[in-house]
Structure formats: structure tokens, C-alpha cells
Amino acid sequence: MKCPKCAFENKETAIKCTTCGIELPTVSLWKPTWRWHLTALAAIYGFLIVLFFVLNIVLKPYLRQIPKDITPWLKDTVKIEKVG
Ligand SMILES: [Zn+2]
């Protein structure tokens, strides 16, 4: 970065000029756009959704099972007996 006072060419990461010592104006090297923010959010949410399904598949044997007698509609071979 060129010093505005003495025109000395400093390093890009320099905070002060090496010859005259004035503080150099800070320039942010990376300015993320709205598109970048949306992409980052989409990546994070996508990762979380995929992680949810992967964990659901991996942890399926360890999850608490719903008792079969309170969910008869989940059994396809069950025969619901009618009273009377
Ligand atoms: Zn300078």
C-alpha cells in the first residue's frame, strides 16, 4: 500500500508507514457480498439438514421405540377387532 504522505510503498498488511510512521488507512481485503452470505447460509442449513437425516439413519436402532400396542395403524398385519 502506498503511503498518502510520503508515497513510500509499504506492505499490504502494514498498519503504519515504515518511513514516516503515520497510520495507513485500513482497507478491508475481503468484502463478502449478499450472494456470499446467502450461499454460506444455504451451505450451513443444507449441512444441518443432511446431518439430521444421516444421524436419524445412524441412530435409528438406538432411538426409543413407540410401543406397538398404542400405534396399531403402523402395523400392516394387524387385524383391528371390532367390539360387538
Ligand atoms: Zn509514509
PDB file of the backbone (N, CA, C, O) and the ligand in Angstrom, with CONECT records:
HET     ZN  A 101       1
ATOM      1  N   MET A   1       0.848  -1.198   0.000  1.00  0.00           N
ATOM      2  CA  MET A   1       0.000   0.000   0.000  1.00  0.00           C
ATOM      3  C   MET A   1       0.885   1.250   0.000  1.00  0.00           C
ATOM      4  O   MET A   1       1.864   1.333   0.741  1.00  0.00           O
ATOM      5  N   LYS A   2       0.529   2.194  -0.823  1.00  0.00           N
ATOM      6  CA  LYS A   2       1.302   3.426  -0.959  1.00  0.00           C
ATOM      7  C   LYS A   2       0.917   4.405   0.145  1.00  0.00           C
ATOM      8  O   LYS A   2      -0.266   4.644   0.388  1.00  0.00           O
ATOM      9  N   CYS A   3       1.926   4.973   0.815  1.00  0.00           N
ATOM     10  CA  CYS A   3       1.662   5.931   1.885  1.00  0.00           C
ATOM     11  C   CYS A   3       1.103   7.230   1.281  1.00  0.00           C
ATOM     12  O   CYS A   3       1.661   7.742   0.310  1.00  0.00           O
ATOM     13  N   PRO A   4       0.023   7.759   1.835  1.00  0.00           N
ATOM     14  CA  PRO A   4      -0.537   9.003   1.282  1.00  0.00           C
ATOM     15  C   PRO A   4       0.326  10.237   1.573  1.00  0.00           C
ATOM     16  O   PRO A   4       0.160  11.273   0.930  1.00  0.00           O
ATOM     17  N   LYS A   5       1.248  10.127   2.542  1.00  0.00           N
ATOM     18  CA  LYS A   5       2.064  11.287   2.910  1.00  0.00           C
ATOM     19  C   LYS A   5       3.395  11.328   2.158  1.00  0.00           C
ATOM     20  O   LYS A   5       3.747  12.325   1.528  1.00  0.00           O
ATOM     21  N   CYS A   6       4.130  10.196   2.246  1.00  0.00           N
ATOM     22  CA  CYS A   6       5.467  10.198   1.639  1.00  0.00           C
ATOM     23  C   CYS A   6       5.546   9.326   0.391  1.00  0.00           C
ATOM     24  O   CYS A   6       6.595   9.264  -0.250  1.00  0.00           O
ATOM     25  N   ALA A   7       4.477   8.668   0.044  1.00  0.00           N
ATOM     26  CA  ALA A   7       4.391   7.849  -1.166  1.00  0.00           C
ATOM     27  C   ALA A   7       5.310   6.639  -1.141  1.00  0.00           C
ATOM     28  O   ALA A   7       5.664   6.094  -2.186  1.00  0.00           O
ATOM     29  N   PHE A   8       5.696   6.219   0.071  1.00  0.00           N
ATOM     30  CA  PHE A   8       6.509   5.011   0.190  1.00  0.00           C
ATOM     31  C   PHE A   8       5.621   3.785   0.043  1.00  0.00           C
ATOM     32  O   PHE A   8       4.508   3.725   0.567  1.00  0.00           O
ATOM     33  N   GLU A   9       6.153   2.805  -0.693  1.00  0.00           N
ATOM     34  CA  GLU A   9       5.373   1.586  -0.920  1.00  0.00           C
ATOM     35  C   GLU A   9       5.547   0.631   0.256  1.00  0.00           C
ATOM     36  O   GLU A   9       6.592  -0.003   0.401  1.00  0.00           O
ATOM     37  N   ASN A  10       4.519   0.534   1.090  1.00  0.00           N
ATOM     38  CA  ASN A  10       4.561  -0.364   2.249  1.00  0.00           C
ATOM     39  C   ASN A  10       3.956  -1.718   1.895  1.00  0.00           C
ATOM     40  O   ASN A  10       3.413  -1.930   0.811  1.00  0.00           O
ATOM     41  N   LYS A  11       4.080  -2.629   2.872  1.00  0.00           N
ATOM     42  CA  LYS A  11       3.426  -3.924   2.703  1.00  0.00           C
ATOM     43  C   LYS A  11       1.912  -3.723   2.748  1.00  0.00           C
ATOM     44  O   LYS A  11       1.418  -2.745   3.309  1.00  0.00           O
ATOM     45  N   GLU A  12       1.194  -4.656   2.154  1.00  0.00           N
ATOM     46  CA  GLU A  12      -0.274  -4.574   2.157  1.00  0.00           C
ATOM     47  C   GLU A  12      -0.844  -4.733   3.564  1.00  0.00           C
ATOM     48  O   GLU A  12      -1.909  -4.201   3.875  1.00  0.00           O
ATOM     49  N   THR A  13      -0.124  -5.473   4.414  1.00  0.00           N
ATOM     50  CA  THR A  13      -0.609  -5.730   5.764  1.00  0.00           C
ATOM     51  C   THR A  13      -0.078  -4.712   6.766  1.00  0.00           C
ATOM     52  O   THR A  13      -0.351  -4.832   7.960  1.00  0.00           O
ATOM     53  N   ALA A  14       0.685  -3.700   6.302  1.00  0.00           N
ATOM     54  CA  ALA A  14       1.293  -2.732   7.219  1.00  0.00           C
ATOM     55  C   ALA A  14       0.231  -1.833   7.834  1.00  0.00           C
ATOM     56  O   ALA A  14      -0.713  -1.403   7.171  1.00  0.00           O
ATOM     57  N   ILE A  15       0.418  -1.560   9.144  1.00  0.00           N
ATOM     58  CA  ILE A  15      -0.514  -0.675   9.847  1.00  0.00           C
ATOM     59  C   ILE A  15       0.015   0.755   9.799  1.00  0.00           C
ATOM     60  O   ILE A  15      -0.748   1.706   9.629  1.00  0.00           O
ATOM     61  N   LYS A  16       1.344   0.895   9.951  1.00  0.00           N
ATOM     62  CA  LYS A  16       1.960   2.213   9.903  1.00  0.00           C
ATOM     63  C   LYS A  16       2.997   2.257   8.795  1.00  0.00           C
ATOM     64  O   LYS A  16       3.565   1.230   8.422  1.00  0.00           O
ATOM     65  N   CYS A  17       3.237   3.437   8.280  1.00  0.00           N
ATOM     66  CA  CYS A  17       4.254   3.602   7.247  1.00  0.00           C
ATOM     67  C   CYS A  17       5.636   3.375   7.846  1.00  0.00           C
ATOM     68  O   CYS A  17       5.923   3.873   8.934  1.00  0.00           O
ATOM     69  N   THR A  18       6.489   2.638   7.160  1.00  0.00           N
ATOM     70  CA  THR A  18       7.800   2.296   7.711  1.00  0.00           C
ATOM     71  C   THR A  18       8.763   3.476   7.670  1.00  0.00           C
ATOM     72  O   THR A  18       9.743   3.473   8.415  1.00  0.00           O
ATOM     73  N   THR A  19       8.529   4.483   6.835  1.00  0.00           N
ATOM     74  CA  THR A  19       9.460   5.613   6.754  1.00  0.00           C
ATOM     75  C   THR A  19       8.986   6.816   7.565  1.00  0.00           C
ATOM     76  O   THR A  19       9.765   7.370   8.340  1.00  0.00           O
ATOM     77  N   CYS A  20       7.707   7.241   7.405  1.00  0.00           N
ATOM     78  CA  CYS A  20       7.265   8.431   8.124  1.00  0.00           C
ATOM     79  C   CYS A  20       6.444   8.093   9.365  1.00  0.00           C
ATOM     80  O   CYS A  20       6.298   8.939  10.247  1.00  0.00           O
ATOM     81  N   GLY A  21       5.909   6.889   9.454  1.00  0.00           N
ATOM     82  CA  GLY A  21       5.280   6.450  10.690  1.00  0.00           C
ATOM     83  C   GLY A  21       3.812   6.798  10.850  1.00  0.00           C
ATOM     84  O   GLY A  21       3.232   6.507  11.896  1.00  0.00           O
ATOM     85  N   ILE A  22       3.189   7.411   9.849  1.00  0.00           N
ATOM     86  CA  ILE A  22       1.767   7.713  10.005  1.00  0.00           C
ATOM     87  C   ILE A  22       0.942   6.431   9.814  1.00  0.00           C
ATOM     88  O   ILE A  22       1.357   5.475   9.160  1.00  0.00           O
ATOM     89  N   GLU A  23      -0.231   6.471  10.416  1.00  0.00           N
ATOM     90  CA  GLU A  23      -1.102   5.296  10.282  1.00  0.00           C
ATOM     91  C   GLU A  23      -1.707   5.256   8.892  1.00  0.00           C
ATOM     92  O   GLU A  23      -2.254   6.238   8.389  1.00  0.00           O
ATOM     93  N   LEU A  24      -1.588   4.100   8.302  1.00  0.00           N
ATOM     94  CA  LEU A  24      -2.134   3.927   6.957  1.00  0.00           C
ATOM     95  C   LEU A  24      -3.640   3.651   7.038  1.00  0.00           C
ATOM     96  O   LEU A  24      -4.111   3.011   7.978  1.00  0.00           O
ATOM     97  N   PRO A  25      -4.376   4.134   6.058  1.00  0.00           N
ATOM     98  CA  PRO A  25      -5.816   3.874   6.063  1.00  0.00           C
ATOM     99  C   PRO A  25      -6.095   2.382   5.921  1.00  0.00           C
ATOM    100  O   PRO A  25      -5.514   1.696   5.079  1.00  0.00           O
ATOM    101  N   THR A  26      -6.995   1.906   6.762  1.00  0.00           N
ATOM    102  CA  THR A  26      -7.303   0.470   6.736  1.00  0.00           C
ATOM    103  C   THR A  26      -8.244   0.171   5.578  1.00  0.00           C
ATOM    104  O   THR A  26      -9.273   0.821   5.391  1.00  0.00           O
ATOM    105  N   VAL A  27      -7.859  -0.815   4.828  1.00  0.00           N
ATOM    106  CA  VAL A  27      -8.685  -1.269   3.705  1.00  0.00           C
ATOM    107  C   VAL A  27      -9.006  -2.729   3.941  1.00  0.00           C
ATOM    108  O   VAL A  27      -8.109  -3.564   4.055  1.00  0.00           O
ATOM    109  N   SER A  28     -10.273  -3.028   4.012  1.00  0.00           N
ATOM    110  CA  SER A  28     -10.655  -4.432   4.196  1.00  0.00           C
ATOM    111  C   SER A  28     -10.390  -5.181   2.902  1.00  0.00           C
ATOM    112  O   SER A  28     -10.849  -4.792   1.828  1.00  0.00           O
ATOM    113  N   LEU A  29      -9.642  -6.257   3.031  1.00  0.00           N
ATOM    114  CA  LEU A  29      -9.229  -7.000   1.847  1.00  0.00           C
ATOM    115  C   LEU A  29     -10.346  -7.871   1.305  1.00  0.00           C
ATOM    116  O   LEU A  29     -10.343  -8.252   0.134  1.00  0.00           O
ATOM    117  N   TRP A  30     -11.309  -8.182   2.178  1.00  0.00           N
ATOM    118  CA  TRP A  30     -12.357  -9.108   1.765  1.00  0.00           C
ATOM    119  C   TRP A  30     -13.702  -8.532   2.146  1.00  0.00           C
ATOM    120  O   TRP A  30     -13.996  -8.350   3.327  1.00  0.00           O
ATOM    121  N   LYS A  31     -14.518  -8.247   1.149  1.00  0.00           N
ATOM    122  CA  LYS A  31     -15.858  -7.718   1.379  1.00  0.00           C
ATOM    123  C   LYS A  31     -16.879  -8.708   0.837  1.00  0.00           C
ATOM    124  O   LYS A  31     -17.157  -8.725  -0.362  1.00  0.00           O
ATOM    125  N   PRO A  32     -17.434  -9.528   1.716  1.00  0.00           N
ATOM    126  CA  PRO A  32     -18.418 -10.500   1.223  1.00  0.00           C
ATOM    127  C   PRO A  32     -19.700  -9.821   0.759  1.00  0.00           C
ATOM    128  O   PRO A  32     -20.193  -8.882   1.384  1.00  0.00           O
ATOM    129  N   THR A  33     -20.217 -10.315  -0.336  1.00  0.00           N
ATOM    130  CA  THR A  33     -21.445  -9.762  -0.902  1.00  0.00           C
ATOM    131  C   THR A  33     -22.658 -10.468  -0.308  1.00  0.00           C
ATOM    132  O   THR A  33     -22.527 -11.448   0.426  1.00  0.00           O
ATOM    133  N   TRP A  34     -23.857  -9.948  -0.642  1.00  0.00           N
ATOM    134  CA  TRP A  34     -25.088 -10.620  -0.205  1.00  0.00           C
ATOM    135  C   TRP A  34     -25.167 -12.020  -0.766  1.00  0.00           C
ATOM    136  O   TRP A  34     -25.653 -12.934  -0.100  1.00  0.00           O
ATOM    137  N   ARG A  35     -24.689 -12.198  -1.997  1.00  0.00           N
ATOM    138  CA  ARG A  35     -24.704 -13.528  -2.605  1.00  0.00           C
ATOM    139  C   ARG A  35     -23.864 -14.496  -1.782  1.00  0.00           C
ATOM    140  O   ARG A  35     -24.239 -15.652  -1.587  1.00  0.00           O
ATOM    141  N   TRP A  36     -22.700 -13.999  -1.295  1.00  0.00           N
ATOM    142  CA  TRP A  36     -21.844 -14.866  -0.484  1.00  0.00           C
ATOM    143  C   TRP A  36     -22.546 -15.252   0.810  1.00  0.00           C
ATOM    144  O   TRP A  36     -22.487 -16.408   1.231  1.00  0.00           O
ATOM    145  N   HIS A  37     -23.220 -14.274   1.449  1.00  0.00           N
ATOM    146  CA  HIS A  37     -23.923 -14.566   2.697  1.00  0.00           C
ATOM    147  C   HIS A  37     -25.013 -15.603   2.473  1.00  0.00           C
ATOM    148  O   HIS A  37     -25.162 -16.532   3.266  1.00  0.00           O
ATOM    149  N   LEU A  38     -25.781 -15.446   1.387  1.00  0.00           N
ATOM    150  CA  LEU A  38     -26.841 -16.402   1.086  1.00  0.00           C
ATOM    151  C   LEU A  38     -26.269 -17.782   0.819  1.00  0.00           C
ATOM    152  O   LEU A  38     -26.822 -18.789   1.261  1.00  0.00           O
ATOM    153  N   THR A  39     -25.162 -17.825   0.094  1.00  0.00           N
ATOM    154  CA  THR A  39     -24.528 -19.116  -0.189  1.00  0.00           C
ATOM    155  C   THR A  39     -24.045 -19.775   1.100  1.00  0.00           C
ATOM    156  O   THR A  39     -24.221 -20.977   1.298  1.00  0.00           O
ATOM    157  N   ALA A  40     -23.429 -18.969   1.981  1.00  0.00           N
ATOM    158  CA  ALA A  40     -22.938 -19.516   3.244  1.00  0.00           C
ATOM    159  C   ALA A  40     -24.091 -20.038   4.083  1.00  0.00           C
ATOM    160  O   ALA A  40     -23.998 -21.128   4.646  1.00  0.00           O
ATOM    161  N   LEU A  41     -25.187 -19.274   4.177  1.00  0.00           N
ATOM    162  CA  LEU A  41     -26.353 -19.720   4.950  1.00  0.00           C
ATOM    163  C   LEU A  41     -26.938 -20.995   4.348  1.00  0.00           C
ATOM    164  O   LEU A  41     -27.295 -21.922   5.076  1.00  0.00           O
ATOM    165  N   ALA A  42     -27.035 -21.041   3.017  1.00  0.00           N
ATOM    166  CA  ALA A  42     -27.578 -22.231   2.364  1.00  0.00           C
ATOM    167  C   ALA A  42     -26.694 -23.440   2.645  1.00  0.00           C
ATOM    168  O   ALA A  42     -27.194 -24.541   2.873  1.00  0.00           O
ATOM    169  N   ALA A  43     -25.386 -23.234   2.628  1.00  0.00           N
ATOM    170  CA  ALA A  43     -24.466 -24.338   2.899  1.00  0.00           C
ATOM    171  C   ALA A  43     -24.629 -24.831   4.328  1.00  0.00           C
ATOM    172  O   ALA A  43     -24.642 -26.036   4.575  1.00  0.00           O
ATOM    173  N   ILE A  44     -24.755 -23.892   5.275  1.00  0.00           N
ATOM    174  CA  ILE A  44     -24.899 -24.274   6.682  1.00  0.00           C
ATOM    175  C   ILE A  44     -26.209 -25.028   6.892  1.00  0.00           C
ATOM    176  O   ILE A  44     -26.228 -26.082   7.528  1.00  0.00           O
ATOM    177  N   TYR A  45     -27.314 -24.480   6.352  1.00  0.00           N
ATOM    178  CA  TYR A  45     -28.605 -25.141   6.529  1.00  0.00           C
ATOM    179  C   TYR A  45     -28.637 -26.490   5.822  1.00  0.00           C
ATOM    180  O   TYR A  45     -29.181 -27.461   6.348  1.00  0.00           O
ATOM    181  N   GLY A  46     -28.054 -26.545   4.636  1.00  0.00           N
ATOM    182  CA  GLY A  46     -28.004 -27.817   3.919  1.00  0.00           C
ATOM    183  C   GLY A  46     -27.221 -28.857   4.693  1.00  0.00           C
ATOM    184  O   GLY A  46     -27.621 -30.019   4.772  1.00  0.00           O
ATOM    185  N   PHE A  47     -26.101 -28.435   5.265  1.00  0.00           N
ATOM    186  CA  PHE A  47     -25.296 -29.359   6.065  1.00  0.00           C
ATOM    187  C   PHE A  47     -26.086 -29.857   7.262  1.00  0.00           C
ATOM    188  O   PHE A  47     -26.043 -31.045   7.582  1.00  0.00           O
ATOM    189  N   LEU A  48     -26.822 -28.944   7.943  1.00  0.00           N
ATOM    190  CA  LEU A  48     -27.602 -29.347   9.107  1.00  0.00           C
ATOM    191  C   LEU A  48     -28.718 -30.314   8.722  1.00  0.00           C
ATOM    192  O   LEU A  48     -28.988 -31.272   9.446  1.00  0.00           O
ATOM    193  N   ILE A  49     -29.367 -30.064   7.583  1.00  0.00           N
ATOM    194  CA  ILE A  49     -30.451 -30.949   7.155  1.00  0.00           C
ATOM    195  C   ILE A  49     -29.900 -32.336   6.834  1.00  0.00           C
ATOM    196  O   ILE A  49     -30.463 -33.352   7.241  1.00  0.00           O
ATOM    197  N   VAL A  50     -28.783 -32.361   6.093  1.00  0.00           N
ATOM    198  CA  VAL A  50     -28.164 -33.649   5.755  1.00  0.00           C
ATOM    199  C   VAL A  50     -27.715 -34.360   7.025  1.00  0.00           C
ATOM    200  O   VAL A  50     -27.883 -35.572   7.159  1.00  0.00           O
ATOM    201  N   LEU A  51     -27.136 -33.594   7.967  1.00  0.00           N
ATOM    202  CA  LEU A  51     -26.679 -34.181   9.230  1.00  0.00           C
ATOM    203  C   LEU A  51     -27.854 -34.777   9.993  1.00  0.00           C
ATOM    204  O   LEU A  51     -27.728 -35.847  10.589  1.00  0.00           O
ATOM    205  N   PHE A  52     -29.016 -34.079   9.979  1.00  0.00           N
ATOM    206  CA  PHE A  52     -30.200 -34.583  10.665  1.00  0.00           C
ATOM    207  C   PHE A  52     -30.603 -35.949  10.118  1.00  0.00           C
ATOM    208  O   PHE A  52     -30.852 -36.880  10.884  1.00  0.00           O
ATOM    209  N   PHE A  53     -30.668 -36.069   8.771  1.00  0.00           N
ATOM    210  CA  PHE A  53     -31.115 -37.328   8.187  1.00  0.00           C
ATOM    211  C   PHE A  53     -30.072 -38.428   8.397  1.00  0.00           C
ATOM    212  O   PHE A  53     -30.415 -39.582   8.651  1.00  0.00           O
ATOM    213  N   VAL A  54     -28.785 -38.050   8.288  1.00  0.00           N
ATOM    214  CA  VAL A  54     -27.737 -39.052   8.486  1.00  0.00           C
ATOM    215  C   VAL A  54     -27.770 -39.572   9.915  1.00  0.00           C
ATOM    216  O   VAL A  54     -27.673 -40.778  10.144  1.00  0.00           O
ATOM    217  N   LEU A  55     -27.909 -38.654  10.888  1.00  0.00           N
ATOM    218  CA  LEU A  55     -27.978 -39.077  12.284  1.00  0.00           C
ATOM    219  C   LEU A  55     -29.235 -39.893  12.539  1.00  0.00           C
ATOM    220  O   LEU A  55     -29.225 -40.837  13.329  1.00  0.00           O
ATOM    221  N   ASN A  56     -30.319 -39.523  11.865  1.00  0.00           N
ATOM    222  CA  ASN A  56     -31.567 -40.268  12.027  1.00  0.00           C
ATOM    223  C   ASN A  56     -31.402 -41.709  11.562  1.00  0.00           C
ATOM    224  O   ASN A  56     -31.925 -42.634  12.184  1.00  0.00           O
ATOM    225  N   ILE A  57     -30.665 -41.898  10.455  1.00  0.00           N
ATOM    226  CA  ILE A  57     -30.440 -43.248   9.939  1.00  0.00           C
ATOM    227  C   ILE A  57     -29.458 -43.998  10.836  1.00  0.00           C
ATOM    228  O   ILE A  57     -29.657 -45.169  11.161  1.00  0.00           O
ATOM    229  N   VAL A  58     -28.378 -43.286  11.234  1.00  0.00           N
ATOM    230  CA  VAL A  58     -27.327 -43.948  12.013  1.00  0.00           C
ATOM    231  C   VAL A  58     -27.839 -44.331  13.402  1.00  0.00           C
ATOM    232  O   VAL A  58     -27.543 -45.414  13.906  1.00  0.00           O
ATOM    233  N   LEU A  59     -28.616 -43.421  14.019  1.00  0.00           N
ATOM    234  CA  LEU A  59     -29.058 -43.643  15.396  1.00  0.00           C
ATOM    235  C   LEU A  59     -30.406 -44.349  15.477  1.00  0.00           C
ATOM    236  O   LEU A  59     -30.969 -44.479  16.564  1.00  0.00           O
ATOM    237  N   LYS A  60     -30.931 -44.805  14.343  1.00  0.00           N
ATOM    238  CA  LYS A  60     -32.250 -45.430  14.338  1.00  0.00           C
ATOM    239  C   LYS A  60     -32.361 -46.596  15.331  1.00  0.00           C
ATOM    240  O   LYS A  60     -33.355 -46.658  16.055  1.00  0.00           O
ATOM    241  N   PRO A  61     -31.391 -47.523  15.404  1.00  0.00           N
ATOM    242  CA  PRO A  61     -31.542 -48.628  16.359  1.00  0.00           C
ATOM    243  C   PRO A  61     -31.524 -48.180  17.811  1.00  0.00           C
ATOM    244  O   PRO A  61     -32.012 -48.891  18.689  1.00  0.00           O
ATOM    245  N   TYR A  62     -30.958 -46.993  18.071  1.00  0.00           N
ATOM    246  CA  TYR A  62     -30.822 -46.552  19.456  1.00  0.00           C
ATOM    247  C   TYR A  62     -31.952 -45.631  19.887  1.00  0.00           C
ATOM    248  O   TYR A  62     -32.057 -45.271  21.059  1.00  0.00           O
ATOM    249  N   LEU A  63     -32.794 -45.251  18.936  1.00  0.00           N
ATOM    250  CA  LEU A  63     -33.900 -44.356  19.284  1.00  0.00           C
ATOM    251  C   LEU A  63     -34.966 -45.128  20.046  1.00  0.00           C
ATOM    252  O   LEU A  63     -35.097 -46.343  19.903  1.00  0.00           O
ATOM    253  N   ARG A  64     -35.721 -44.401  20.855  1.00  0.00           N
ATOM    254  CA  ARG A  64     -36.778 -45.018  21.646  1.00  0.00           C
ATOM    255  C   ARG A  64     -37.909 -45.459  20.720  1.00  0.00           C
ATOM    256  O   ARG A  64     -38.384 -44.686  19.888  1.00  0.00           O
ATOM    257  N   GLN A  65     -38.316 -46.665  20.873  1.00  0.00           N
ATOM    258  CA  GLN A  65     -39.370 -47.201  20.027  1.00  0.00           C
ATOM    259  C   GLN A  65     -40.736 -46.872  20.620  1.00  0.00           C
ATOM    260  O   GLN A  65     -40.941 -46.936  21.833  1.00  0.00           O
ATOM    261  N   ILE A  66     -41.652 -46.524  19.746  1.00  0.00           N
ATOM    262  CA  ILE A  66     -43.025 -46.303  20.189  1.00  0.00           C
ATOM    263  C   ILE A  66     -43.669 -47.674  20.388  1.00  0.00           C
ATOM    264  O   ILE A  66     -43.573 -48.529  19.507  1.00  0.00           O
ATOM    265  N   PRO A  67     -44.318 -47.898  21.520  1.00  0.00           N
ATOM    266  CA  PRO A  67     -44.958 -49.205  21.732  1.00  0.00           C
ATOM    267  C   PRO A  67     -45.972 -49.514  20.639  1.00  0.00           C
ATOM    268  O   PRO A  67     -46.755 -48.654  20.236  1.00  0.00           O
ATOM    269  N   LYS A  68     -45.944 -50.760  20.168  1.00  0.00           N
ATOM    270  CA  LYS A  68     -46.766 -51.133  19.018  1.00  0.00           C
ATOM    271  C   LYS A  68     -48.248 -51.165  19.372  1.00  0.00           C
ATOM    272  O   LYS A  68     -49.098 -50.962  18.505  1.00  0.00           O
ATOM    273  N   ASP A  69     -48.564 -51.422  20.658  1.00  0.00           N
ATOM    274  CA  ASP A  69     -49.971 -51.543  21.005  1.00  0.00           C
ATOM    275  C   ASP A  69     -50.693 -50.207  21.043  1.00  0.00           C
ATOM    276  O   ASP A  69     -51.923 -50.174  21.016  1.00  0.00           O
ATOM    277  N   ILE A  70     -49.949 -49.095  21.104  1.00  0.00           N
ATOM    278  CA  ILE A  70     -50.625 -47.792  21.057  1.00  0.00           C
ATOM    279  C   ILE A  70     -50.613 -47.212  19.650  1.00  0.00           C
ATOM    280  O   ILE A  70     -51.238 -46.180  19.407  1.00  0.00           O
ATOM    281  N   THR A  71     -49.910 -47.858  18.715  1.00  0.00           N
ATOM    282  CA  THR A  71     -49.912 -47.391  17.322  1.00  0.00           C
ATOM    283  C   THR A  71     -50.294 -48.548  16.411  1.00  0.00           C
ATOM    284  O   THR A  71     -49.454 -49.027  15.649  1.00  0.00           O
ATOM    285  N   PRO A  72     -51.530 -49.006  16.469  1.00  0.00           N
ATOM    286  CA  PRO A  72     -51.912 -50.160  15.637  1.00  0.00           C
ATOM    287  C   PRO A  72     -51.957 -49.829  14.150  1.00  0.00           C
ATOM    288  O   PRO A  72     -51.877 -50.728  13.313  1.00  0.00           O
ATOM    289  N   TRP A  73     -52.087 -48.537  13.813  1.00  0.00           N
ATOM    290  CA  TRP A  73     -52.147 -48.177  12.397  1.00  0.00           C
ATOM    291  C   TRP A  73     -50.802 -48.327  11.696  1.00  0.00           C
ATOM    292  O   TRP A  73     -50.735 -48.319  10.467  1.00  0.00           O
ATOM    293  N   LEU A  74     -49.708 -48.467  12.493  1.00  0.00           N
ATOM    294  CA  LEU A  74     -48.386 -48.645  11.887  1.00  0.00           C
ATOM    295  C   LEU A  74     -48.131 -50.100  11.506  1.00  0.00           C
ATOM    296  O   LEU A  74     -47.234 -50.382  10.712  1.00  0.00           O
ATOM    297  N   LYS A  75     -48.894 -51.005  12.052  1.00  0.00           N
ATOM    298  CA  LYS A  75     -48.720 -52.420  11.725  1.00  0.00           C
ATOM    299  C   LYS A  75     -49.623 -52.767  10.558  1.00  0.00           C
ATOM    300  O   LYS A  75     -50.831 -52.537  10.606  1.00  0.00           O
ATOM    301  N   ASP A  76     -49.035 -53.321   9.511  1.00  0.00           N
ATOM    302  CA  ASP A  76     -49.855 -53.642   8.344  1.00  0.00           C
ATOM    303  C   ASP A  76     -50.520 -55.005   8.476  1.00  0.00           C
ATOM    304  O   ASP A  76     -51.477 -55.307   7.763  1.00  0.00           O
ATOM    305  N   THR A  77     -50.010 -55.827   9.390  1.00  0.00           N
ATOM    306  CA  THR A  77     -50.587 -57.181   9.528  1.00  0.00           C
ATOM    307  C   THR A  77     -51.605 -57.249  10.661  1.00  0.00           C
ATOM    308  O   THR A  77     -52.196 -58.298  10.915  1.00  0.00           O
ATOM    309  N   VAL A  78     -51.800 -56.128  11.331  1.00  0.00           N
ATOM    310  CA  VAL A  78     -52.720 -56.166  12.481  1.00  0.00           C
ATOM    311  C   VAL A  78     -54.169 -56.235  12.000  1.00  0.00           C
ATOM    312  O   VAL A  78     -54.536 -55.681  10.964  1.00  0.00           O
ATOM    313  N   LYS A  79     -54.947 -56.913  12.769  1.00  0.00           N
ATOM    314  CA  LYS A  79     -56.373 -57.018  12.467  1.00  0.00           C
ATOM    315  C   LYS A  79     -57.128 -56.344  13.602  1.00  0.00           C
ATOM    316  O   LYS A  79     -57.197 -56.853  14.721  1.00  0.00           O
ATOM    317  N   ILE A  80     -57.690 -55.183  13.283  1.00  0.00           N
ATOM    318  CA  ILE A  80     -58.383 -54.448  14.327  1.00  0.00           C
ATOM    319  C   ILE A  80     -59.735 -55.133  14.592  1.00  0.00           C
ATOM    320  O   ILE A  80     -60.598 -55.236  13.722  1.00  0.00           O
ATOM    321  N   GLU A  81     -59.863 -55.587  15.830  1.00  0.00           N
ATOM    322  CA  GLU A  81     -61.094 -56.302  16.177  1.00  0.00           C
ATOM    323  C   GLU A  81     -62.175 -55.320  16.577  1.00  0.00           C
ATOM    324  O   GLU A  81     -61.968 -54.407  17.375  1.00  0.00           O
ATOM    325  N   LYS A  82     -63.296 -55.540  16.009  1.00  0.00           N
ATOM    326  CA  LYS A  82     -64.431 -54.673  16.343  1.00  0.00           C
ATOM    327  C   LYS A  82     -65.184 -55.240  17.536  1.00  0.00           C
ATOM    328  O   LYS A  82     -65.411 -56.445  17.644  1.00  0.00           O
ATOM    329  N   VAL A  83     -65.551 -54.357  18.400  1.00  0.00           N
ATOM    330  CA  VAL A  83     -66.275 -54.779  19.585  1.00  0.00           C
ATOM    331  C   VAL A  83     -67.744 -54.965  19.224  1.00  0.00           C
ATOM    332  O   VAL A  83     -68.367 -54.093  18.618  1.00  0.00           O
ATOM    333  N   GLY A  84     -68.280 -56.109  19.606  1.00  0.00           N
ATOM    334  CA  GLY A  84     -69.712 -56.395  19.345  1.00  0.00           C
ATOM    335  C   GLY A  84     -69.735 -57.151  18.097  1.00  0.00           C
ATOM    336  O   GLY A  84     -70.806 -57.532  17.625  1.00  0.00           O
TER     337      GLY A  84
HETATM  338 ZN    ZN A 101       4.865   7.399   4.793  1.00  0.00          ZN2+
END
